[in-house]
């Protein structure tokens, strides 16, 4: 007796169709799974056996062979539990139904309940593209899968309910997309720049950073508001497009960190890992690598507080992904690439005690401790941070001022306007903001007049800037011009952009 059902495999961000074939033959009772299964897949036989018995179905006491095709691709995870069970039910004639247009994904508990899996959203997207009409998923995955149109998604809670539906006894209703909401996201208290007293220059720098998608470093004493400012950056970033939301949601689904009631992540991610995080935690890792904090921040903000406290190897992991917008991880199981188009925001103290250069408090660090502390941030990483801004201590007069500060909504209007200018200018290039422009695009769209060139040349010599820092200044100047609505980059735009490179390595060492 033979039966075959459809399922979906997942390897990193890549999905592929899997045929689950079950064959029953005469012989000693045994259960073999072939087709490059990992340990979790091989253990499916025990979960399937118990689920069938506890759901009051007959388990075949004969030789069972299950093949997962294509046989040359590694299969991992418990996602194949449900299709294996359905294939056995068909092979034993306990189920007589045409499932050729259906696909099944889900993990089984020993009682027969169907449990949540990781990566359901990209699997459903692949099923639709493969021509599958119906897909059966765990109830807990239903909300994330309902955003995919053109395919019927059936949420199932246990084996009995599924088999009863396939036999035509009791019907399971497909997911109602209007019920779950295509853009549903849990309401949260949004941080607002109106809460920040003073710090006008810093807020100006962060507005420029948000408008152009520029990586930023804030340096200042403890309590000056660096973390407070960073947490409010998502409130002034442009709204996510549907494509950006879908791609970010796919990453969260694969990582298994997507809440049950979220259909689509509409708010830009803000990730703030602790400085004890490992390089693998930041970049992604594991036997079959999962997305790290870099990828979980895709289309959002990655905030690294107390930057010099991060392990050197963790900081250096950031260098290439910041340039490429993606990270490639190689393991024995294969090579995976995850997207990581992030806005990196870092914060740090000027010295170990935090008060080097403070106007009223004395630095207690011995000798060259401040310079050694700053040197923990390598020059190559510093080069990749477009904007460096000093965050001063806020005085009492500004803190006690009752006059409300400018809200995030007002700042966001200017940011959105500048982004629209950039999108129109960069249309057809695959790039949406100034901070991600290639050197060729920078030369094309960041032309300077003679006066600006001379000033930038002097700054280049004095600060000892690198070629990458030179490009960063041009891109920041282009963003400042866009915020002003200026078609050309003017002297004052370049002058302001140069001010945001004052923490370059040569300056620190003087």
LINTA-V374233 format. One record per pair of residues at least 4 apart in sequence whose C-alpha atoms are under 6 Angstrom apart, sorted by the first residue. I is the first residue (numbers start at 1). J is the second residue. Records with the same first field share a line. If there is no record, write none. Layout:
I = J ; J
This chain:
1 = 23 ; 24 ; 91
2 = 22 ; 23 ; 91
3 = 21 ; 22 ; 87 ; 90 ; 91
4 = 20 ; 21 ; 87
5 = 20 ; 87
6 = 19 ; 103
7 = 18 ; 103 ; 104
8 = 16 ; 17 ; 18 ; 123
9 = 15 ; 16 ; 18
10 = 14 ; 15
12 = 336
18 = 69
19 = 68 ; 69
20 = 67 ; 68
21 = 66 ; 67
22 = 65 ; 66 ; 87
23 = 64 ; 65
24 = 63 ; 64
25 = 63
27 = 62 ; 63
28 = 62 ; 63
29 = 61 ; 62 ; 63
30 = 63
31 = 64
32 = 65
33 = 65 ; 66 ; 67
34 = 67
35 = 67 ; 68 ; 71
36 = 74 ; 75
37 = 41 ; 42 ; 75
38 = 76
40 = 77 ; 78
41 = 77 ; 78
44 = 48 ; 81
45 = 49
47 = 51 ; 110
48 = 85
50 = 54 ; 110
51 = 55 ; 110 ; 111 ; 112
52 = 57
53 = 57
54 = 111
55 = 112
78 = 107
79 = 105 ; 106 ; 107
81 = 107 ; 108
82 = 105 ; 106
83 = 104
89 = 94 ; 95
90 = 95
101 = 132 ; 133
102 = 132 ; 134 ; 135
103 = 135
104 = 135 ; 136
105 = 137
106 = 138
107 = 114 ; 115
108 = 112 ; 113 ; 114 ; 115
109 = 113
112 = 158 ; 159
113 = 157 ; 158
114 = 138 ; 157 ; 158
115 = 138
116 = 138 ; 140
118 = 253 ; 254 ; 256
119 = 253 ; 254
121 = 145 ; 250
122 = 250
127 = 132
128 = 132 ; 151
133 = 151
134 = 151 ; 152
135 = 153
136 = 154 ; 155
137 = 155
138 = 155 ; 156
139 = 155 ; 156 ; 157
140 = 260
142 = 155
143 = 180 ; 263
144 = 263
146 = 177
147 = 182
152 = 174
153 = 174 ; 175
154 = 174
164 = 169 ; 170
165 = 169 ; 170 ; 171
177 = 181
183 = 264
184 = 262 ; 263
185 = 262
191 = 232
192 = 232 ; 408
193 = 407 ; 408
194 = 405 ; 406 ; 407
197 = 399
198 = 398
209 = 213 ; 214
210 = 237
211 = 415 ; 419
212 = 433 ; 434 ; 435 ; 479
213 = 343 ; 435
214 = 386 ; 435
215 = 343 ; 344 ; 345 ; 385 ; 386
216 = 345 ; 385 ; 386 ; 387 ; 388
217 = 345 ; 346 ; 347 ; 388
218 = 347 ; 389 ; 390
219 = 347 ; 348 ; 349 ; 390 ; 391
220 = 349 ; 390 ; 391 ; 392
221 = 349 ; 354 ; 355
224 = 393
236 = 408 ; 412
238 = 416
240 = 244
245 = 265 ; 266
249 = 264 ; 265
252 = 257 ; 258
253 = 258
255 = 291
268 = 300
269 = 297 ; 300
270 = 300 ; 301
271 = 297 ; 302
272 = 303
275 = 309 ; 310
277 = 281
279 = 314
280 = 284 ; 285
281 = 292
282 = 292 ; 293 ; 294
283 = 292 ; 294
284 = 289 ; 290 ; 291 ; 292
285 = 289 ; 290
291 = 295
294 = 340
295 = 339 ; 340
297 = 301 ; 302 ; 342
298 = 340 ; 341 ; 342
299 = 341 ; 342
300 = 342
301 = 342 ; 343 ; 344
302 = 344
303 = 345 ; 346
304 = 346
305 = 346 ; 347
306 = 347 ; 348
307 = 348
308 = 376 ; 377
319 = 381
321 = 325 ; 326 ; 327
325 = 340 ; 341
326 = 338 ; 339 ; 340
327 = 337 ; 338
328 = 336 ; 337
329 = 335 ; 336
330 = 335
349 = 354
350 = 354 ; 356
351 = 356 ; 370 ; 373
355 = 363
356 = 363
365 = 369
369 = 373
383 = 469
386 = 472
387 = 500
388 = 500 ; 501
389 = 500
408 = 412
412 = 416
418 = 482 ; 483
422 = 426 ; 433
423 = 427 ; 432
434 = 475
437 = 441
442 = 446
448 = 452
452 = 491
456 = 460
459 = 463
460 = 464 ; 465
465 = 469
473 = 497
476 = 497
477 = 493 ; 494 ; 497
480 = 493
481 = 486 ; 489
482 = 486
